[in-house]
Amino acid sequence: MNWIKRAHPCLALIVIAGFGTSFAAQAAKDPPITPGLDPGGPAIALISDGVDYTDPEISKRLARDGEGEPIAFDLVDGDVRPYAPAETSDGTNAAKALLTAHPRARLVVARVDPQDATSIAKAMVFISRTPAKVATIAITQMPSDAPALMGQAAQAAPATVFTLPDGTPAPELKNLFVWSKSDNVPVYSRGSLPDQFASTAELSCWIENGVSITELRLKQASLTANCDAATGEVQTVQLEGEKPQQ
């Protein structure tokens, strides 16, 4: 809660007003978060139906503030523990896949109700106020009013890139959500969930290497190489028919 106030005081007031139960009472229903320090590395974000943050693979990679509090938010319960059991949600597997795709990253988490477009849009606003520059929205079935609200949220968050899974019906989201590769040249489109997680990691890698989000979004960056999220290094790609570089 302290982190939310520091990151976005107005959002904190809106959230508190929207939930009749106190943050402390809501959080008491969820497992405690293992104490720890920020693991360092690039911050990437996950918007999903919740994660089991007691899983060691996730808990040790949670992004934290200077006081050791996780940078996380639960838009369903209105607290800072975005918990959902692994057996009843998709977020835990999504978090593990995302962290596998980007082994140097730390994770910012937002839990939403996949059928509540407002909660998804609010989560996007929250993420835009965190250190994460790239976020993946791991929700495959969304309500019909989600694209319009999400589009508004994305336009209000120009410093954050969001990725969507394959098949998301979202004409309103054109040019706001990214990314997959075609013939070794990055293009803007939607991919499968595994492709989405790998693309989120690579986007983060490119941003680390100084490629601006504006360039990425407008497809103006000449990215004819891979950016290895595991090392943070750009690796030259030999396109078919090209001569090897000397």
Secondary structure, DSSP 8 states (H G I E B T S, - for coil): -HHHHHH-HHHHHHHHHH-SS-HHHHHTTS----------S-EEEEEES-B-TTSHHHHTTB-B-TTS-B-EEETTTTBS--B--GGG-SHHHHHHHHHHHSTT-EEEEEE--TT-HHHHHHHHHHHHTSS-SEEEE--SS--TTHHHHHHHHHHT-TT-EEE-BTT---GGGTTTEE-EEETTEEE---B-HHHHHHHHHHHHHHHHTT--HHHHHHT-S---EEEETTTTEEEE---TT-----
